[in-house]
Amino acid sequence: MYTRPTGIFAGCMLVLFSCPASAWQINYSLEMALGYSDNITQSEIDPKSETLLIPRVNFDASEEGEVLRARAVGQVEYRDYLRGVYNNELRGHLSGVATWIILPRRLSFDFEDYAAVQPVNILAPNTPANQQQTNVFTLGPTFNFRLYQTLNGLAELRFTSSTASETKEFNSNRVLGAVRAVKELNPLDTLSANIEGQNVHFTQSGSNSDYDLLDAYARYTSKLTQLDLDFSGGYSRVHFADAGDHSAVIGHGSVTWRATASNTFSAGFQRRFADASQDIVLEDPAQIVANAMGTGVLVGSTAITSEVYLEKRLNAGYVFQSDRYHIRIDPYYRNLDYLVDHTLDQQAHGISGGISYRARPLWTLAFDAAEETRTFNSIARRDEDLRFDLSFTDQFARQWSVRFDLIRNERNSDAFGQSYRENIAFATLIFKR
């Protein structure tokens, strides 16, 4: 099932020899987890129990040099199903970006790679039989030039390959070209005009799925001491060879307010044309570190298809950080309107959050939870997914710790036979560098 996320590593190898090895900052942990599930099949009528042994590697590598700027965060784990309910598998999650600076302030070459585990069928439970590895790899040059004093220009060319281990209609090659004019209003504020054109070819779905996407928009960004702003607005047009044209006003906005040293608030919105490949690349490396659950590679909720949709999203967030407490809350709303096949048209809303408390310098008690409700209008179905994770971590030596997790997974569905309850217990030994 596992598709190797080799893209970012191949890109980094091209420039690695020009950078001193000591420049890399590499953090990693090695884990050995032993777990038990009382319903590994996530079945409403025929639950089966399973014992799992999972060796795991977590890594966070970064480089900020004159030639290379890079960040790669990920997890790789091998799942051994000791009772043989499912075949053993290797799975991974990776988010990596790298910029090779060929000519300072003139020419650079970018690499991005995103690997994730996603469901084969989002209408079925997330059992090991309904999971697949996806990978999106992008590379291409960026040319910087001066238009007039504080007005700079950028020209970008990107080649992207997207693959899925099971859903072959997702596999695609795409080419994106972009031209941007960026005005430096002051050292903290920028205003830009952007034109992006993209051609998408699905290699195994037939030419009927291929499309061209043209975006034209203006963008404003501001980075202040306590406030970050990022807003854009414009127009987008999708052209299908056999399914006509679609157009819409598009926009994006995000606000991050660091109210105090301990309290951070955020809010955002999005309206755009997209497909599953673009949805996978939303998670940046820093966000993975900030929201790490600590229980290994989780399964996403993206419908892996070749279909294009109009996405409308609202989200908010709050983070509190102190010496003993860490609290986060992230509610959201999402609406997906598919342009050709309306079967998966959906509205979803949910919330994720967590709280951790350091009872002693080496003891941490945490509780994480997530809830999402999805309504599929075309097939008259409603699903609610819930996950709860209560954990205790004891760091008994400088580099060694042990973690205990009690996890509850639920799905409440009005579709016959699709509801389930699953209880999981894990004990994990951790070595952290």
C-alpha positions, 0 to 999 in steps of 0.5 A, spaced: 500 500 500 505 504 501 508 509 495 515 512 497 515 519 498 521 520 494 520 527 491 523 531 496 529 527 498 530 527 490 530 534 490 534 535 496 540 530 494 541 535 488 543 540 492 546 537 498 553 536 496 554 544 496 551 544 503 555 542 509 552 537 513 553 540 520 548 546 517 542 541 517 538 541 524 535 534 524 530 532 530 527 525 530 524 519 535 524 512 534 518 509 537 515 502 538 508 501 540 504 495 542 496 496 541 489 493 541 483 494 538 476 491 540 473 492 533 479 493 527 474 492 522 470 498 524 463 494 523 457 495 526 455 487 526 461 483 526 467 486 530 473 483 530 479 484 535 486 485 533 493 486 536 498 491 533 505 492 533 508 498 530 515 500 530 515 508 528 520 513 526 518 521 526 523 526 523 523 534 523 529 536 518 530 543 516 536 547 513 536 555 512 543 556 508 545 561 503 544 555 498 538 551 500 532 553 505 528 546 506 523 543 511 521 536 511 516 533 517 514 526 517 512 519 520 514 512 517 511 506 520 510 499 519 504 496 522 504 488 524 497 485 525 499 480 529 492 476 529 492 476 521 486 480 520 489 484 515 496 484 511 501 487 514 503 494 511 508 500 511 505 507 511 507 514 511 506 521 512 510 527 509 510 534 508 516 537 505 518 544 501 525 546 499 528 552 495 535 551 492 537 558 491 541 558 484 542 565 483 541 570 489 535 574 488 534 572 481 533 564 480 531 559 485 528 552 484 523 549 488 521 542 490 515 540 494 512 533 496 506 531 500 505 524 502 498 522 506 494 516 507 487 517 505 481 513 504 479 509 498 472 510 499 470 516 504 463 513 505 466 506 508 469 506 515 476 507 515 479 500 516 486 498 513 482 495 507 479 502 506 486 506 506 491 508 501 497 512 500 497 518 496 503 522 494 503 529 490 510 531 488 512 538 485 518 542 482 520 547 478 524 554 477 522 561 480 525 567 476 525 574 480 526 580 476 525 588 478 520 592 474 521 598 477 524 600 484 519 597 489 515 593 484 518 586 483 516 581 478 516 573 479 515 568 473 514 561 476 513 554 472 511 548 476 511 540 474 506 536 479 505 529 479 500 526 483 499 518 485 495 514 489 496 506 490 489 504 489 484 509 486 488 510 479 483 515 476 487 520 481 493 519 478 495 526 474 500 530 471 499 538 471 503 544 469 502 551 472 505 557 470 504 564 474 506 571 473 506 576 479 507 583 480 509 584 487 509 591 490 513 593 497 508 598 500 513 598 506 518 593 509 512 589 512 506 590 507 506 587 500 501 588 494 501 583 488 497 582 482 497 574 480 495 570 474 496 563 474 494 558 468 494 550 469 493 544 465 491 538 468 492 531 465 489 525 468 493 519 466 488 513 467 481 517 467 481 518 460 481 525 457 474 527 459 477 528 466 482 533 463 481 541 465 485 547 464 484 552 470 486 560 470 486 564 476 487 572 476 487 575 483 490 580 487 493 579 494 495 583 500 499 581 506 502 584 512 506 581 518 506 586 524 509 584 531 502 581 533 498 581 527 499 577 520 494 579 515 493 575 508 487 577 503 486 575 496 480 576 491 479 575 484 476 571 478 477 563 476 475 559 470 475 552 469 475 549 462 473 542 460 474 539 454 467 535 454 463 538 460 463 546 458 466 552 462 465 554 469 467 560 473 467 564 479 469 569 484 475 566 488 478 569 495 482 567 501 483 570 507 487 569 514 488 573 520 493 571 526 493 575 532 498 574 537 494 577 543 499 576 548 505 571 549 500 565 551 494 567 547 493 566 539 487 567 535 486 566 528 480 566 523 480 564 515 476 563 509 477 560 502 473 560 496 476 556 490 476 551 484 480 545 486 481 537 486 483 532 491 491 533 489 490 540 491 487 539 497 492 534 500 498 539 499 494 544 504 498 542 510 505 545 511 511 542 515 510 547 521 502 545 522 504 538 522 509 539 528 503 544 532 498 539 531 501 532 532 497 527 535 502 523 537 499 516 535 502 515 529 499 516 521 492 518 521 487 517 515 485 523 512 478 525 509 479 527 502 475 524 497 481 521 492 478 522 485 479 526 479 473 530 480 473 538 480 469 542 486 468 549 488 470 549 495 467 554 500 471 554 507 471 558 514 475 556 519 477 559 526 483 557 531 485 559 538 491 556 542 493 558 549 501 556 551 504 556 558 509 552 562 504 547 564 498 548 559 497 547 552 490 548 549 488 548 542 481 549 539 479 549 531 472 549 529 471 549 521 465 549 516 466 546 509 462 546 503 464 542 496 460 543 490 462 538 484 462 541 477 461 534 473 459 528 478 454 531 484 454 524 488 459 527 493 457 534 494 457 535 501 457 540 507 461 539 513 462 542 519 467 540 525 472 541 531 478 539 533 482 541 539 486 538 545 489 540 552 495 538 555 497 539 562 504 538 565 503 535 572 510 534 574 516 536 570 516 529 566 509 527 567 504 530 561 497 528 561 493 530 555 486 529 552 485 530 544 478 530 541 475 531 533 468 531 531 466 532 523 459 531 521 458 531 513 451 531 509 451 528 502 445 532 499 445 527 492 445 521 496 441 523 502 446 521 507 449 524 514 455 521 517 458 524 524 465 521 526 468 522 533 475 521 535 477 521 543 484 520 545 486 520 553 494 520 554 499 520 559 507 521 558 512 519 563 519 522 561 523 517 565 530 519 562 533 524 558 531 521 551 527 516 553 519 516 555 513 512 555 506 514 553 499 510 554 493 512 550 486 510 550 482 512 544 475 511 542 473 512 534 465 512 533 461 513 526 454 515 527 451 514 520 444 514 517 446 509 512 444 502 514 450 498 517 455 504 517 455 506 524 461 503 529 464 503 535 472 502 536 476 502 543 484 502 542 489 502 547 496 503 546 503 503 550 509 506 546 516 506 548 519 513 545 527 514 544 527 522 542 534 525 539 
